[in-house]
């Protein structure tokens, strides 16, 4: 299993937009990408402008397929207008 956690800092007026876009990406990826295993959208406890994505894939190739797919591109096309990131906090293979 390949897993990572990234963070995004979102402009306050776009928090709801970011959550909506990230949840849609999660839902579509999990439903339509065989290698997608988990996709969580997490709000930071102390900073309301920071969000984390915790994602798990069958392997690194499954993540590469996700990154080349339509849901990844659509998310960044939207969120890139109002969010800074991703900042990679952790990535690796589960042992």
Helices and strands as residue ranges (DSSP letters): E 2-10, G 12-14, H 15-32, E 36-43, E 50-57, H 60-67, H 70-79, E 83-93
